[in-house]
Amino acid sequence: MNIIVVGLSHKTASVEIREKVAFAPTQMEKPLRALTALDDIGEAVIVSTCNRVEIYATTRDIAGGMARLKRFLADYHGLSLDSLEPHLYIHHSEAAIRHVFRVASSLDSMVVGEPQILGQIKTAYGYAAEYKSSGIILNRFLHKAFSVAKRVRTETKIASSAVSVSFAAVELAKKIFGELTDKTVMLIGAGEMCELAAKHFLNNGVRGVMVTNRTYERAVRLAEEFDGKAIAFEDLFDHLHKVDIVLTSTGAPHYIIKQKDVEDVIRRRKLKPMFFIDIAVPRDIEPKVNDVENVYLYDMDDLQNVVASNLQQRAEEAKKAEAIIDEEIGQFYRWISNLEVTPTIVALRTKFDEVRKNELTKTLANWKDLPPDAERRLDALTSAIINKLLHPPTSALKSTGQGGRTDLYVDALRALFDLQTDVPEEKSLGELEE
């Protein structure tokens, strides 16, 4: 049984294509049942997010299984396969295992290290478990993917640094002030990025928010959203000394805060530190403000440099994560190989032992005047011979998991010795479960 993956993502398809093949998260029963009804598809899980749509499945026919999954994606959404296929990627066996481990660990995400994808895969698995489209292989596989993702986050710093401009501003503020719980933020302007940064600050526990804007009604609406206080734009400098962090994004053609303004403000604050974040283009704050004692000014270029540095750090941590995945792939691949190997070994030994016992019974039936312990000795002798004969093929079969020749050896043994593994396989699979 092989694991296969068919899907598309932000790397291979535009949002217009991705939304055409998206599955509604609350309507997974129908597509999951349709998938497992396909010929040669044993188990199936559908992962559908804004950035990717992927099907994880098991099959004994790799080429046929992948062809069926591609056709299913096209037909289910009423698309032509010719238009969809250029955007699809396919993986099987070890490459499929690696892909899913990387996706769960957010190494394949638009922003490497983001945490959302793991939760999305867990949700997808939950639907598959609910509608019984996953079984022994995908259950074990996805639980392994979850543990790999957890290990990556625990043993690397892949998610420890800000990689968005708005969140980088929060991280810098923490470095300046430490805790933010007693700090107040002022928003000057109502730019989208400024608003997003304010949300990050609130999530990190700032005490309060003031909002000012040239259009006072807009300031009031935004202040209500943040449970803050609106300030008339012309009263800005009457309130600036009350805040610790200032975010500006006005779109004004000239500086609205100059060095002299900040020198007056910092005196009124008795030199308590202030952090200015200017994400306007053109800039709202005169660069010389950074020369004022106990004042820290970052503009858009500064923040983007921080983000670039953090992205480089994540790239370095991603290398460590890839090494973890390499290690975990080997462990899982050995387990899945044993799903084929173990029942074959059981069947092989069972058949040889049945032949041994039958022949021994015939021989003993016609053998007169045997010593009292002869039957026991002959049984031990013939068992030892069988064990010696089967040791090389058993060892070879057990060692094929890493070499990729499992199917070749298993199929050869089953054909050569006419092995029937249907019944023993069920018992063996249960014994392999942890």
SVG drawing of the C-alpha trace seen along z (x, -y; Angstrom):
<svg xmlns="http://www.w3.org/2000/svg" viewBox="-22 -73 43 124">
<polyline fill="none" stroke="black" stroke-width="0.4" points="0.0,0.0 1.4,-3.4 0.7,-6.9 0.1,-9.4 -0.5,-13.2 -2.2,-15.2 -2.7,-18.9 -2.0,-22.5 -0.8,-25.5 0.1,-29.2 3.4,-28.0 1.6,-26.4 -1.8,-28.2 -3.2,-31.6 -6.0,-32.4 -8.5,-32.3 -7.6,-28.7 -7.3,-27.7 -10.8,-29.0 -12.3,-26.9 -11.1,-23.6 -11.6,-24.6 -13.8,-22.3 -16.2,-23.8 -15.0,-22.8 -18.5,-22.0 -19.3,-19.8 -16.5,-17.2 -18.7,-14.1 -19.7,-13.9 -16.2,-14.3 -14.5,-12.0 -17.0,-9.2 -16.7,-9.8 -12.9,-9.5 -12.9,-6.2 -15.4,-4.8 -12.9,-5.2 -11.2,-2.0 -7.8,-1.4 -8.2,-4.2 -8.2,-2.8 -8.1,-5.8 -8.3,-9.6 -8.0,-13.0 -8.7,-16.4 -6.8,-19.5 -8.4,-22.7 -7.1,-26.1 -6.8,-29.5 -3.3,-28.6 -3.5,-25.0 -5.9,-22.1 -4.4,-18.6 -5.6,-15.0 -3.7,-12.4 -4.7,-8.9 -3.5,-5.2 -3.4,-3.0 -1.8,0.2 -1.7,-1.2 0.4,-4.4 -0.1,-5.6 -3.7,-4.6 -4.4,-6.1 -2.8,-9.5 -4.7,-9.6 -8.0,-9.0 -7.3,-11.7 -6.5,-14.2 -9.7,-13.3 -11.7,-13.5 -10.5,-17.1 -11.5,-18.2 -14.8,-16.4 -16.0,-17.2 -15.5,-20.9 -16.8,-20.9 -13.4,-21.7 -11.6,-20.3 -8.6,-18.2 -6.5,-19.8 -7.0,-23.3 -6.3,-22.0 -3.5,-19.6 -0.7,-22.2 -1.3,-23.5 -1.2,-20.1 1.7,-18.4 1.9,-14.7 4.0,-12.8 4.1,-9.2 5.9,-6.9 8.8,-8.6 8.3,-11.9 4.7,-12.0 5.7,-11.4 8.3,-14.2 5.9,-16.6 3.2,-16.2 5.8,-16.4 7.1,-19.7 3.6,-21.1 2.7,-20.3 5.9,-21.8 5.1,-25.0 8.3,-24.6 6.1,-24.8 4.0,-27.7 3.9,-31.2 5.4,-32.5 7.8,-29.8 7.1,-29.1 3.5,-30.2 1.4,-28.1 -2.0,-28.0 -1.3,-25.1 -0.9,-22.5 -4.3,-23.3 -5.8,-23.2 -4.4,-19.7 -5.7,-18.6 -9.1,-19.8 -8.9,-18.0 -7.9,-14.8 -10.8,-15.3 -13.3,-15.2 -11.7,-12.1 -11.9,-10.4 -15.5,-11.4 -16.5,-10.1 -14.2,-7.0 -12.3,-7.8 -9.0,-7.4 -7.7,-4.1 -4.6,-2.4 -2.1,-4.0 -3.3,-7.6 -4.2,-7.6 -0.6,-6.7 0.8,-8.9 -0.9,-12.1 -0.3,-11.6 3.3,-11.2 3.1,-14.4 1.7,-16.2 4.5,-14.9 7.1,-15.9 5.7,-19.5 5.8,-19.7 9.4,-18.5 10.4,-21.1 8.8,-23.9 10.4,-22.6 13.9,-22.0 14.3,-25.0 13.5,-28.7 11.6,-28.6 8.6,-30.6 10.4,-32.8 11.0,-36.0 8.5,-38.4 8.3,-38.2 5.6,-40.9 6.1,-44.6 3.3,-45.1 4.4,-42.4 8.1,-43.5 7.0,-46.8 5.6,-45.0 8.8,-42.9 10.9,-46.1 8.7,-47.7 9.2,-44.7 13.0,-45.1 12.7,-48.8 10.2,-48.6 10.1,-45.0 6.5,-44.4 3.9,-46.4 1.1,-46.1 1.5,-49.6 2.0,-51.3 -0.3,-53.4 -0.4,-53.5 -1.4,-56.4 -2.5,-55.9 -2.0,-58.8 -3.9,-58.2 -5.9,-55.1 -3.8,-53.1 -4.5,-49.4 -1.0,-48.4 -1.1,-50.9 -4.5,-49.4 -3.0,-45.9 0.0,-46.8 -2.4,-48.3 -4.2,-45.0 -0.9,-43.2 -0.1,-45.7 -3.5,-45.1 -2.9,-41.3 0.3,-41.9 -1.4,-43.6 -1.0,-47.4 -3.0,-49.4 -4.8,-51.7 -5.1,-53.2 -5.6,-56.8 -6.6,-57.5 -6.4,-60.7 -7.1,-61.4 -7.8,-64.4 -11.3,-63.1 -12.5,-63.0 -15.4,-60.7 -12.9,-58.1 -10.9,-58.4 -14.0,-57.9 -14.9,-54.7 -11.4,-53.3 -11.2,-54.2 -14.5,-52.3 -13.0,-49.3 -10.1,-49.3 -12.1,-50.4 -9.9,-53.5 -10.1,-57.3 -10.5,-59.5 -8.4,-62.8 -9.0,-65.7 -6.1,-66.0 -5.5,-69.6 -5.1,-68.6 -2.4,-66.0 0.5,-67.7 -1.7,-68.3 -1.9,-64.5 1.3,-63.2 3.2,-63.2 0.6,-60.8 1.6,-57.9 4.6,-55.6 4.2,-54.2 3.2,-56.2 2.2,-54.6 1.8,-57.0 0.3,-56.4 -1.3,-59.5 -0.3,-59.9 0.6,-63.6 3.0,-65.1 5.2,-66.6 6.4,-65.8 3.7,-66.1 6.0,-65.5 9.4,-67.2 12.4,-67.1 11.5,-70.2 8.0,-68.8 9.4,-65.6 12.0,-67.5 9.1,-69.4 7.2,-66.2 10.1,-64.3 10.7,-67.1 7.1,-67.0 7.6,-63.2 10.7,-63.8 12.8,-61.8 10.6,-58.7 11.3,-56.7 9.1,-56.9 8.9,-54.7 7.8,-56.1 6.9,-53.8 6.5,-55.6 5.0,-53.3 3.9,-56.2 5.3,-56.7 6.2,-59.6 7.3,-59.6 5.3,-61.4 8.2,-61.9 11.3,-63.9 14.3,-61.5 16.2,-63.9 13.6,-62.8 15.8,-59.8 18.5,-62.1 16.4,-63.1 17.4,-61.5 15.4,-58.4 13.4,-58.5 13.5,-55.5 12.3,-56.0 11.8,-53.3 10.5,-53.9 9.3,-51.4 12.8,-50.6 14.0,-49.9 11.1,-47.5 11.6,-45.7 15.3,-45.3 14.2,-43.7 11.8,-41.4 14.5,-40.5 16.9,-39.6 14.3,-37.5 13.4,-35.7 17.1,-34.8 17.1,-33.5 14.0,-31.4 15.8,-30.1 18.7,-28.9 16.3,-27.3 14.5,-25.6 17.7,-23.7 17.6,-22.2 14.0,-21.4 14.7,-19.6 17.3,-17.4 14.6,-16.5 12.2,-15.5 14.9,-13.3 15.3,-11.4 11.5,-11.0 10.9,-9.9 13.2,-6.9 11.3,-5.8 7.9,-6.1 9.0,-4.5 10.3,-1.5 6.9,-1.2 4.9,-1.4 7.2,1.1 6.6,3.5 2.8,3.4 3.8,5.5 6.8,7.3 5.4,8.6 2.4,10.5 4.6,12.0 7.1,13.2 4.3,14.7 2.8,16.4 6.2,17.7 7.1,19.2 3.6,20.6 3.7,22.4 7.2,23.9 6.1,25.0 3.0,26.6 5.1,28.6 7.5,29.6 4.8,30.8 3.0,32.7 6.1,34.5 7.2,35.2 3.8,36.7 4.0,39.0 7.5,40.1 6.8,40.8 3.6,42.8 5.7,45.4 8.7,45.4 8.5,48.2 10.5,48.7 11.5,45.0 13.3,44.0 11.0,42.2 12.4,38.7 12.9,39.2 9.7,37.3 10.7,34.3 14.3,34.4 13.1,34.7 10.6,31.8 13.4,29.6 15.8,30.7 13.4,30.0 12.4,26.6 16.1,25.6 16.6,26.6 13.6,24.4 14.8,21.5 18.2,21.7 16.8,21.9 14.4,18.9 16.8,16.6 18.5,15.2 15.2,14.3 13.6,13.0 16.6,10.7 16.7,9.5 13.0,8.8 13.2,6.8 16.1,4.7 14.4,3.6 12.4,0.8 15.1,-1.8 16.2,-0.6 12.9,-1.0 12.8,2.7 10.1,3.9 7.4,4.4 9.8,6.4 10.8,8.8 7.3,9.2 5.7,9.9 8.5,12.4 8.1,14.4 4.3,14.4 4.4,15.6 7.2,18.2 5.7,19.8 2.0,19.1 1.6,17.3 -1.9,16.3 -1.5,13.3 -5.1,11.9 -5.9,13.4 -2.5,13.1 -2.1,9.5 -5.1,8.3 -3.5,9.8 -0.1,8.4 -1.4,4.9 -3.1,4.9 0.1,6.0 2.0,3.2 -0.3,0.5 1.1,-1.3"/>
</svg>
